[in-house]
Amino acid sequence: MSLFSLDRLTVDVPGRRLLDGLTLDVPKGRLVALIGHNGSGKSTLLRTLARQIAPSGGHVQLDGQELGAWSARDYARRLAFMPQTTPPADGMTVRELVALGRYPWHGALGRFGAQDGQAVDRALAECGVAALADRLVDTLSGGERQRAWLAMMVAQGAETLLLDEPISALDISHAVEVMSLVRKMCHRQDRSAVIVLHDVNMAARYCDHVIALRRGRIVMQGDPAELMRPDMLQRIYGLPMQVMTRPDGTPVAVPA
């Protein structure tokens, strides 16, 4: 079943085409990676799905309905977007940040009720930040901060998460922690996630489906096994790569 359906999606900026006639279906209930070299169109595609960028041509549907046909509130209840650089949270505790996720359900002037409080508590627990609820967001480590933002998305009640390079600034231990959490959020809570990644090995290890872009066009879409082949990796990244197998059977790509 498709989460997003794209038909000849095109995004232009003055003097340049960022996405060139993409036609594909993004599967539902999966952790989907968007990969490719810098400037390939990964973040542009994600931001288009998040309605941060308007298409220049073509069509995009969410659950069979055109993106533009969704009201702002209904879309926010259905989908949550984490940008590559999260906004500052000066003087805000983790609980206060997570509570912002309830905004689509009661609005700026609405009353924060018991149901909202329960949603916040569940989100804090699911993302492993309940013990940090009274800490200032600015005092957290990078991995803790990302989990707090994920908790805000969970509190939002969104069934679909769009994440733009959430591990790019993290060390390997925190990157593994965040990817493991996102995978668990999809597989145990029946959510969908589309995530922009630079690390092809992280994509292969944690994601169920991979969409690879190069110069604004689709190079491949399929499961990680299809990705982790030397010929495919060269098509995507434009350099020779070899794939080795770890003792546990996990493939690892390295430059040749």
DRENMARLUM-356797 format. One record per residue (C-alpha): residue in one letter; x, y, z. Coordinates in pm, 1 decimal. Layout:
@r = A, c1 = X, c2 = Y, c3 = Z
...
***
This chain:
@r = M, c1 = 0.0, c2 = 0.0, c3 = 0.0
@r = S, c1 = 132.6, c2 = 346.1, c3 = -90.2
@r = L, c1 = 188.8, c2 = 626.4, c3 = 156.2
@r = F, c1 = 287.3, c2 = 886.8, c3 = -102.4
@r = S, c1 = 227.8, c2 = 859.4, c3 = -475.6
@r = L, c1 = 434.8, c2 = 1082.3, c3 = -703.3
@r = D, c1 = 349.8, c2 = 1140.1, c3 = -1067.2
@r = R, c1 = 606.5, c2 = 1334.2, c3 = -1275.8
@r = L, c1 = 697.5, c2 = 1551.8, c3 = -978.0
@r = T, c1 = 919.8, c2 = 1843.0, c3 = -1078.9
@r = V, c1 = 1073.6, c2 = 2116.3, c3 = -863.3
@r = D, c1 = 1249.9, c2 = 2413.1, c3 = -1023.1
@r = V, c1 = 1435.4, c2 = 2712.6, c3 = -886.0
@r = P, c1 = 1563.2, c2 = 2997.4, c3 = -1103.9
@r = G, c1 = 1817.8, c2 = 2850.9, c3 = -1342.1
@r = R, c1 = 1809.0, c2 = 2498.6, c3 = -1204.8
@r = R, c1 = 1589.0, c2 = 2188.1, c3 = -1187.9
@r = L, c1 = 1611.3, c2 = 2018.8, c3 = -848.0
@r = L, c1 = 1370.7, c2 = 1729.3, c3 = -910.0
@r = D, c1 = 1311.8, c2 = 1605.7, c3 = -1261.6
@r = G, c1 = 985.2, c2 = 1422.8, c3 = -1325.5
@r = L, c1 = 982.6, c2 = 1176.1, c3 = -1036.4
@r = T, c1 = 724.1, c2 = 900.2, c3 = -1056.8
@r = L, c1 = 719.6, c2 = 650.8, c3 = -770.7
@r = D, c1 = 522.2, c2 = 511.3, c3 = -480.5
@r = V, c1 = 655.9, c2 = 543.3, c3 = -125.9
@r = P, c1 = 543.7, c2 = 235.6, c3 = 69.4
@r = K, c1 = 333.2, c2 = 269.7, c3 = 381.4
@r = G, c1 = 426.7, c2 = 129.9, c3 = 722.3
@r = R, c1 = 796.7, c2 = 115.1, c3 = 637.9
@r = L, c1 = 1115.4, c2 = 298.2, c3 = 728.5
@r = V, c1 = 1218.6, c2 = 449.8, c3 = 395.3
@r = A, c1 = 1563.2, c2 = 600.3, c3 = 330.6
@r = L, c1 = 1633.9, c2 = 877.6, c3 = 80.6
@r = I, c1 = 1998.7, c2 = 858.8, c3 = -20.7
@r = G, c1 = 2231.2, c2 = 1009.4, c3 = -279.9
@r = H, c1 = 2524.6, c2 = 1246.0, c3 = -313.5
@r = N, c1 = 2506.7, c2 = 1608.6, c3 = -200.7
@r = G, c1 = 2275.0, c2 = 1805.9, c3 = -426.3
@r = S, c1 = 2094.6, c2 = 1496.4, c3 = -553.6
@r = G, c1 = 1754.6, c2 = 1624.4, c3 = -439.8
@r = K, c1 = 1701.2, c2 = 1424.3, c3 = -118.0
@r = S, c1 = 1610.7, c2 = 1713.8, c3 = 109.1
@r = T, c1 = 1415.7, c2 = 1885.0, c3 = -168.4
@r = L, c1 = 1199.1, c2 = 1575.4, c3 = -208.1
@r = L, c1 = 1144.7, c2 = 1544.1, c3 = 166.6
@r = R, c1 = 1052.6, c2 = 1910.8, c3 = 201.3
@r = T, c1 = 811.5, c2 = 1878.0, c3 = -89.7
@r = L, c1 = 639.7, c2 = 1587.3, c3 = 85.2
@r = A, c1 = 623.8, c2 = 1805.0, c3 = 397.7
@r = R, c1 = 464.2, c2 = 2088.7, c3 = 196.6
@r = Q, c1 = 761.2, c2 = 2312.7, c3 = 269.0
@r = I, c1 = 828.4, c2 = 2344.6, c3 = -105.5
@r = A, c1 = 563.5, c2 = 2373.5, c3 = -375.8
@r = P, c1 = 606.2, c2 = 2151.6, c3 = -684.8
@r = S, c1 = 667.8, c2 = 2320.5, c3 = -1019.5
@r = G, c1 = 487.3, c2 = 2038.8, c3 = -1197.6
@r = G, c1 = 335.4, c2 = 1695.6, c3 = -1151.9
@r = H, c1 = 131.9, c2 = 1558.3, c3 = -864.7
@r = V, c1 = 189.1, c2 = 1426.5, c3 = -512.2
@r = Q, c1 = -72.7, c2 = 1240.4, c3 = -312.2
@r = L, c1 = -80.1, c2 = 1134.2, c3 = 51.3
@r = D, c1 = -311.7, c2 = 837.3, c3 = 110.4
@r = G, c1 = -470.7, c2 = 897.7, c3 = -229.5
@r = Q, c1 = -543.0, c2 = 1265.9, c3 = -170.7
@r = E, c1 = -354.6, c2 = 1554.6, c3 = -333.5
@r = L, c1 = -125.5, c2 = 1732.9, c3 = -89.3
@r = G, c1 = -293.1, c2 = 2066.3, c3 = -158.1
@r = A, c1 = -635.1, c2 = 1922.6, c3 = -73.1
@r = W, c1 = -540.2, c2 = 1857.8, c3 = 289.2
@r = S, c1 = -618.8, c2 = 2133.6, c3 = 537.6
@r = A, c1 = -319.4, c2 = 2262.3, c3 = 733.1
@r = R, c1 = -450.5, c2 = 2117.8, c3 = 1059.2
@r = D, c1 = -540.7, c2 = 1776.7, c3 = 916.0
@r = Y, c1 = -199.8, c2 = 1753.9, c3 = 749.3
@r = A, c1 = -23.8, c2 = 1841.9, c3 = 1074.9
@r = R, c1 = -222.7, c2 = 1573.5, c3 = 1254.2
@r = R, c1 = -129.5, c2 = 1318.1, c3 = 988.8
@r = L, c1 = 236.0, c2 = 1404.4, c3 = 933.2
@r = A, c1 = 530.0, c2 = 1544.8, c3 = 1133.7
@r = F, c1 = 844.1, c2 = 1698.8, c3 = 983.2
@r = M, c1 = 1186.4, c2 = 1739.5, c3 = 1145.5
@r = P, c1 = 1413.4, c2 = 1978.0, c3 = 950.8
@r = Q, c1 = 1786.9, c2 = 1926.8, c3 = 918.6
@r = T, c1 = 1846.4, c2 = 2210.9, c3 = 1165.5
@r = T, c1 = 1589.2, c2 = 2218.2, c3 = 1443.4
@r = P, c1 = 1477.3, c2 = 2559.4, c3 = 1574.3
@r = P, c1 = 1625.7, c2 = 2693.2, c3 = 1899.9
@r = A, c1 = 1443.3, c2 = 2599.4, c3 = 2219.9
@r = D, c1 = 1587.3, c2 = 2867.2, c3 = 2448.6
@r = G, c1 = 1471.5, c2 = 2829.3, c3 = 2807.2
@r = M, c1 = 1237.8, c2 = 2542.7, c3 = 2720.9
@r = T, c1 = 1223.9, c2 = 2213.9, c3 = 2909.2
@r = V, c1 = 1192.3, c2 = 1881.5, c3 = 2733.3
@r = R, c1 = 832.9, c2 = 1845.4, c3 = 2853.9
@r = E, c1 = 745.2, c2 = 2191.1, c3 = 2719.7
@r = L, c1 = 902.8, c2 = 2107.0, c3 = 2384.1
@r = V, c1 = 715.7, c2 = 1777.8, c3 = 2358.4
@r = A, c1 = 390.2, c2 = 1950.9, c3 = 2454.9
@r = L, c1 = 422.3, c2 = 2170.2, c3 = 2144.3
@r = G, c1 = 337.1, c2 = 1858.2, c3 = 1947.0
@r = R, c1 = -20.3, c2 = 1885.2, c3 = 2071.8
@r = Y, c1 = -73.9, c2 = 2220.9, c3 = 1898.5
@r = P, c1 = -255.2, c2 = 2074.2, c3 = 1592.6
@r = W, c1 = -512.5, c2 = 1919.6, c3 = 1826.2
@r = H, c1 = -610.8, c2 = 2224.8, c3 = 2028.3
@r = G, c1 = -464.0, c2 = 2530.0, c3 = 1852.3
@r = A, c1 = -294.2, c2 = 2835.3, c3 = 2000.6
@r = L, c1 = -596.1, c2 = 2936.8, c3 = 2210.4
@r = G, c1 = -717.9, c2 = 2588.8, c3 = 2292.5
@r = R, c1 = -698.3, c2 = 2433.3, c3 = 2634.5
@r = F, c1 = -428.7, c2 = 2178.2, c3 = 2714.3
@r = G, c1 = -632.3, c2 = 1899.4, c3 = 2868.8
@r = A, c1 = -582.2, c2 = 1562.8, c3 = 3033.5
@r = Q, c1 = -572.4, c2 = 1382.3, c3 = 2698.4
@r = D, c1 = -291.7, c2 = 1609.9, c3 = 2584.4
@r = G, c1 = -97.4, c2 = 1546.4, c3 = 2903.2
@r = Q, c1 = -132.6, c2 = 1172.2, c3 = 2858.3
@r = A, c1 = -8.9, c2 = 1197.0, c3 = 2498.9
@r = V, c1 = 297.3, c2 = 1388.7, c3 = 2617.5
@r = D, c1 = 371.6, c2 = 1133.8, c3 = 2890.3
@r = R, c1 = 342.4, c2 = 846.1, c3 = 2641.9
@r = A, c1 = 571.5, c2 = 1022.2, c3 = 2395.5
@r = L, c1 = 834.4, c2 = 1093.2, c3 = 2662.8
@r = A, c1 = 831.5, c2 = 726.9, c3 = 2764.8
@r = E, c1 = 837.0, c2 = 587.8, c3 = 2410.2
@r = C, c1 = 1139.3, c2 = 797.6, c3 = 2314.2
@r = G, c1 = 1327.4, c2 = 731.1, c3 = 2637.3
@r = V, c1 = 1335.9, c2 = 1089.4, c3 = 2759.7
@r = A, c1 = 1091.8, c2 = 1074.0, c3 = 3054.1
@r = A, c1 = 1383.0, c2 = 1110.4, c3 = 3297.3
@r = L, c1 = 1488.0, c2 = 1425.7, c3 = 3110.5
@r = A, c1 = 1143.5, c2 = 1588.2, c3 = 3112.6
@r = D, c1 = 1246.6, c2 = 1875.7, c3 = 3341.3
@r = R, c1 = 1585.4, c2 = 1935.9, c3 = 3180.2
@r = L, c1 = 1638.8, c2 = 2235.5, c3 = 2953.5
@r = V, c1 = 1659.8, c2 = 2125.4, c3 = 2591.7
@r = D, c1 = 1975.9, c2 = 2332.8, c3 = 2543.8
@r = T, c1 = 2159.2, c2 = 2128.3, c3 = 2809.6
@r = L, c1 = 2104.2, c2 = 1793.4, c3 = 2634.4
@r = S, c1 = 2354.7, c2 = 1599.2, c3 = 2429.0
@r = G, c1 = 2297.3, c2 = 1574.9, c3 = 2054.5
@r = G, c1 = 2140.6, c2 = 1230.0, c3 = 2079.6
@r = E, c1 = 1917.6, c2 = 1328.9, c3 = 2371.0
@r = R, c1 = 1805.1, c2 = 1639.5, c3 = 2184.8
@r = Q, c1 = 1708.0, c2 = 1438.5, c3 = 1878.0
@r = R, c1 = 1509.3, c2 = 1195.6, c3 = 2092.1
@r = A, c1 = 1329.7, c2 = 1491.6, c3 = 2253.2
@r = W, c1 = 1231.4, c2 = 1622.8, c3 = 1909.1
@r = L, c1 = 1115.8, c2 = 1276.3, c3 = 1809.7
@r = A, c1 = 904.1, c2 = 1269.4, c3 = 2124.8
@r = M, c1 = 740.9, c2 = 1596.2, c3 = 2014.9
@r = M, c1 = 652.9, c2 = 1430.0, c3 = 1682.8
@r = V, c1 = 508.1, c2 = 1129.8, c3 = 1866.4
@r = A, c1 = 299.4, c2 = 1358.0, c3 = 2089.8
@r = Q, c1 = 168.5, c2 = 1517.7, c3 = 1772.5
@r = G, c1 = -0.7, c2 = 1186.9, c3 = 1700.2
@r = A, c1 = 130.3, c2 = 1179.2, c3 = 1344.2
@r = E, c1 = 131.2, c2 = 845.3, c3 = 1166.4
@r = T, c1 = 405.8, c2 = 959.4, c3 = 929.7
@r = L, c1 = 746.2, c2 = 1102.5, c3 = 1024.6
@r = L, c1 = 965.5, c2 = 1295.9, c3 = 779.9
@r = L, c1 = 1322.2, c2 = 1333.4, c3 = 907.1
@r = D, c1 = 1590.3, c2 = 1537.7, c3 = 729.7
@r = E, c1 = 1938.2, c2 = 1407.4, c3 = 819.1
@r = P, c1 = 1860.3, c2 = 1349.9, c3 = 1189.1
@r = I, c1 = 2195.6, c2 = 1178.6, c3 = 1255.4
@r = S, c1 = 2431.5, c2 = 1395.5, c3 = 1049.0
@r = A, c1 = 2572.3, c2 = 1579.8, c3 = 1353.7
@r = L, c1 = 2581.3, c2 = 1280.8, c3 = 1589.4
@r = D, c1 = 2865.0, c2 = 1050.8, c3 = 1686.7
@r = I, c1 = 2826.8, c2 = 686.0, c3 = 1594.9
@r = S, c1 = 2681.5, c2 = 573.1, c3 = 1929.3
@r = H, c1 = 2411.1, c2 = 840.5, c3 = 1927.3
@r = A, c1 = 2343.4, c2 = 782.9, c3 = 1556.2
@r = V, c1 = 2280.0, c2 = 413.3, c3 = 1624.4
@r = E, c1 = 2058.5, c2 = 507.8, c3 = 1919.0
@r = V, c1 = 1843.4, c2 = 740.3, c3 = 1707.9
@r = M, c1 = 1817.2, c2 = 501.8, c3 = 1412.4
@r = S, c1 = 1722.9, c2 = 214.1, c3 = 1641.2
@r = L, c1 = 1452.2, c2 = 427.8, c3 = 1798.2
@r = V, c1 = 1306.4, c2 = 535.6, c3 = 1463.7
@r = R, c1 = 1303.6, c2 = 175.7, c3 = 1340.9
@r = K, c1 = 1126.7, c2 = 63.0, c3 = 1657.8
@r = M, c1 = 874.4, c2 = 348.1, c3 = 1623.2
@r = C, c1 = 784.4, c2 = 219.3, c3 = 1276.9
@r = H, c1 = 781.7, c2 = -152.7, c3 = 1342.8
@r = R, c1 = 615.6, c2 = -155.9, c3 = 1686.0
@r = Q, c1 = 379.6, c2 = 139.4, c3 = 1659.5
@r = D, c1 = 269.0, c2 = 96.8, c3 = 1295.7
@r = R, c1 = 412.3, c2 = 430.6, c3 = 1181.7
@r = S, c1 = 572.1, c2 = 525.1, c3 = 852.2
@r = A, c1 = 895.0, c2 = 723.7, c3 = 825.8
@r = V, c1 = 1089.9, c2 = 878.0, c3 = 540.1
@r = I, c1 = 1443.5, c2 = 972.6, c3 = 640.0
@r = V, c1 = 1723.6, c2 = 1149.2, c3 = 452.2
@r = L, c1 = 2057.6, c2 = 978.6, c3 = 517.0
@r = H, c1 = 2414.9, c2 = 1031.5, c3 = 400.4
@r = D, c1 = 2545.8, c2 = 704.3, c3 = 543.4
@r = V, c1 = 2465.2, c2 = 423.6, c3 = 301.8
@r = N, c1 = 2552.8, c2 = 160.3, c3 = 562.2
@r = M, c1 = 2303.0, c2 = 306.2, c3 = 808.5
@r = A, c1 = 2039.9, c2 = 302.2, c3 = 534.8
@r = A, c1 = 2111.6, c2 = -63.5, c3 = 456.7
@r = R, c1 = 2116.3, c2 = -170.9, c3 = 819.7
@r = Y, c1 = 1809.8, c2 = 5.5, c3 = 956.6
@r = C, c1 = 1576.0, c2 = 85.5, c3 = 667.6
@r = D, c1 = 1319.5, c2 = -136.6, c3 = 497.3
@r = H, c1 = 1312.9, c2 = 44.6, c3 = 163.7
@r = V, c1 = 1560.4, c2 = 270.0, c3 = -15.7
@r = I, c1 = 1505.5, c2 = 543.2, c3 = -273.2
@r = A, c1 = 1827.8, c2 = 668.8, c3 = -432.9
@r = L, c1 = 1850.3, c2 = 996.4, c3 = -622.0
@r = R, c1 = 2115.8, c2 = 1138.1, c3 = -850.5
@r = R, c1 = 2088.4, c2 = 1482.6, c3 = -1007.0
@r = G, c1 = 1720.0, c2 = 1503.3, c3 = -924.7
@r = R, c1 = 1626.7, c2 = 1169.8, c3 = -1078.7
@r = I, c1 = 1559.0, c2 = 825.0, c3 = -937.2
@r = V, c1 = 1848.5, c2 = 582.5, c3 = -970.5
@r = M, c1 = 1695.9, c2 = 294.8, c3 = -776.4
@r = Q, c1 = 1415.9, c2 = 206.9, c3 = -541.0
@r = G, c1 = 1391.3, c2 = -121.2, c3 = -360.5
@r = D, c1 = 1513.8, c2 = -314.4, c3 = -60.3
@r = P, c1 = 1860.4, c2 = -272.3, c3 = 97.1
@r = A, c1 = 1989.5, c2 = -589.0, c3 = -69.5
@r = E, c1 = 1943.2, c2 = -424.4, c3 = -409.4
@r = L, c1 = 2130.5, c2 = -117.4, c3 = -287.1
@r = M, c1 = 2433.2, c2 = -301.0, c3 = -150.1
@r = R, c1 = 2587.6, c2 = -402.6, c3 = -482.3
@r = P, c1 = 2906.4, c2 = -246.8, c3 = -620.7
@r = D, c1 = 2747.6, c2 = -164.7, c3 = -956.3
@r = M, c1 = 2446.5, c2 = 2.0, c3 = -795.6
@r = L, c1 = 2657.4, c2 = 200.9, c3 = -549.2
@r = Q, c1 = 2871.5, c2 = 331.7, c3 = -834.6
@r = R, c1 = 2559.9, c2 = 438.3, c3 = -1024.9
@r = I, c1 = 2437.5, c2 = 629.4, c3 = -719.8
@r = Y, c1 = 2758.7, c2 = 786.6, c3 = -593.9
@r = G, c1 = 2974.6, c2 = 789.4, c3 = -905.8
@r = L, c1 = 3277.6, c2 = 616.8, c3 = -755.0
@r = P, c1 = 3395.3, c2 = 256.3, c3 = -727.5
@r = M, c1 = 3282.8, c2 = 84.2, c3 = -408.6
@r = Q, c1 = 3307.7, c2 = -266.3, c3 = -275.5
@r = V, c1 = 3072.7, c2 = -451.7, c3 = -43.6
@r = M, c1 = 3208.2, c2 = -666.0, c3 = 236.2
@r = T, c1 = 3014.1, c2 = -897.7, c3 = 463.2
@r = R, c1 = 3050.2, c2 = -885.2, c3 = 840.2
@r = P, c1 = 3053.0, c2 = -1207.4, c3 = 1045.4
@r = D, c1 = 2685.1, c2 = -1154.5, c3 = 1129.3
@r = G, c1 = 2601.4, c2 = -1136.8, c3 = 756.6
@r = T, c1 = 2548.8, c2 = -759.8, c3 = 745.3
@r = P, c1 = 2685.3, c2 = -599.1, c3 = 425.3
@r = V, c1 = 2914.2, c2 = -297.8, c3 = 456.6
@r = A, c1 = 3005.3, c2 = -66.8, c3 = 166.9
@r = V, c1 = 3347.7, c2 = 98.4, c3 = 148.8
@r = P, c1 = 3526.8, c2 = 292.6, c3 = -126.1
@r = A, c1 = 3723.1, c2 = 57.5, c3 = -350.4
***
